Amino acid sequence: MSGTVVNLPTQLADGLPLTVDVSAHPRSDDERAAILASPGFGSHFSDHMVLVKWDVQNGWHDAKIQAYQPFSLDPANAILHYAQSIFEGLKAYRQDDGTLASFRPEANAARFAKSARRLAMPPFPEDAFVAACDALVTIDSAWVPEGGEMSYYLRPFMFASESFLGVRPSNEYYFCVIGSPAAGYFSDGVQAVSVYASEDYVRAAPGGTGEAKCGGNYAASLLAQQQAADEGCDQVVWLDAIERKYVEEMGGMNLFFVYGKDPDNVEIVTPDLTGTLLPGITRESLLAAAGELGIRATERKISLAEWRDGVASGDISESFACGTAAVITPVGSVKARTGNFDISTEMGPVTAKLRQLLLGVQHGTTPDTHNWIHKIG
Ligand SMILES: *Cc1c(COP(=O)(O)O)cnc(C)c1O
C-alpha cells in the first residue's frame, strides 16, 4: 500500500474532520492473497480501522483512520462490567464491473442510531456512519474479494469507554469500524440447517432490548445455542417470551415460511415485528422484493404448532432464515420437546429464487430497482 490514499474524505460529516494515519505495517500482497483465497468468516481483518470518540464536553470528535490495533482498557472500564455496547453488520461487494458498493448502509446507520437510543448511548450521526464505512472500504479496497459469494464484511460498533463503576450511562464512548473479508457464513456451504426450538430460554421479552442490535442479546443467547448444539442442531430458534408458542427468530437471523407449491400462487410469511424481534434489513428487503417475483409477502404471528402442522400437511413447502452474514439459508429440520419434524434436506425453489435475486442485486448482476446499492469511490 502506498503512503498516500486517494479518495478519502477530509471529514465524516460537517464538524467531524477525519485524520488519516496510514498503517506502517500493512500485510504484503502475498499475505493478503493467501487470506483472500480462503477468508472464512470473521477471522481475518484488513489493515485499518476507523475510530471516533465521544464525550460529554466535545460530542463526537477525533475521527481517524489508523492501523488495525488492539484497545488498551482500564479494568474499571464500564464496557467490561455493564455491557453498554451495540453493533452493526453490513457488506461491501466488488461488483462485476470492478467497482465497489455496499448494500443499504443507510438502513444500518438508522438502526444503529435506534439501538444507541435504546442503550442510552449518544446516536452516531447517520451520514458519518455511512462515510466511515465508505472510508474503510476505500483505504482497504484491496481486501474486498472478488466473485462468487465473496464480500467484505463491515462491523461498525460502539461501546462505553469511561472508567467508572457507578451504574449510569457512560460519559465516554468509542465508535469503531473494522472490516473482514468473508466467504459464505456457514463453513460447509449452503446446506439446510437443523434447528432446536428453545423452550427453556428466551432471547427477548416485551420492553427488553430484543429490537436493538446489542452485544448483551448475544451474551444471553449463547447458552441456548450451546443447548441446540448439544441436541445435535446447528442453530437455536427462539419462541416468544410470554406464551413460548410463537416463532420469533433463528440465532442471529430472521425466519420465513413458504406457503404453497404452485409457483403462481406462493406466499412467504415472516413473524411480525412485535418489539422483541430484531428488524433485519435482509428481512425487510425480501418483503419489499418478493412482489417482483410474483410472491405475496405477509408479516404475522406464526406458532411452532402451525409450522409443524403446515409442514406435515404440505401447506408449508419451504422454510429459510435470512441475515446479512449468511444471506439466505434453508432450514431443513426442527427439533423441539413437543416433537421433531423434517422439512427438506435441500434448498427449495422459492428460497433459491429469492436468494438469487438478493445476491444478484448485491453483486450488481440484477437491476437495482429499489436503489439499495450504495456506490463507493
Ligand atoms: C443482525 C440480526 C439479524 C439480521 O439482520 P440483517 O440486517 O438482515 O443482517 C436478525 N436477528 C438478529 C438477532 C440479529 O442480530
The ligand as an SDF file (V2000), in Angstrom:
LIG
                    3D

 15 15  0  0  0  0  0  0  0  0999 V2000
  -28.4490   -8.7390   12.7770 C   0  0  0  0  0  0  0  0  0  0  0  0
  -29.5400   -9.6630   13.1710 C   0  0  0  0  0  0  0  0  0  0  0  0
  -30.4880  -10.1500   12.2470 C   0  0  0  0  0  0  0  0  0  0  0  0
  -30.3990   -9.9050   10.7660 C   0  0  0  0  0  0  0  0  0  0  0  0
  -30.3870   -8.5670   10.3920 O   0  0  0  0  0  0  0  0  0  0  0  0
  -29.8450   -8.1480    8.9650 P   0  0  0  0  0  0  0  0  0  0  0  0
  -29.9840   -6.6680    8.9620 O   0  0  0  0  0  0  0  0  0  0  0  0
  -30.6870   -8.8010    7.9450 O   0  0  0  0  0  0  0  0  0  0  0  0
  -28.4290   -8.6080    8.8870 O   0  0  0  0  0  0  0  0  0  0  0  0
  -31.5180  -10.9480   12.7340 C   0  0  0  0  0  0  0  0  0  0  0  0
  -31.6080  -11.2760   14.0290 N   0  0  0  0  0  0  0  0  0  0  0  0
  -30.7050  -10.8490   14.9370 C   0  0  0  0  0  0  0  0  0  0  0  0
  -30.8520  -11.2600   16.3610 C   0  0  0  0  0  0  0  0  0  0  0  0
  -29.6400  -10.0340   14.5460 C   0  0  0  0  0  0  0  0  0  0  0  0
  -28.7540   -9.6180   15.4530 O   0  0  0  0  0  0  0  0  0  0  0  0
  1  2  1  0
  2  3  1  0
  2 14  2  0
  3  4  1  0
  3 10  2  0
  4  5  1  0
  5  6  1  0
  6  7  2  0
  6  8  1  0
  6  9  1  0
 10 11  1  0
 11 12  2  0
 12 13  1  0
 12 14  1  0
 14 15  1  0
M  END
$$$$
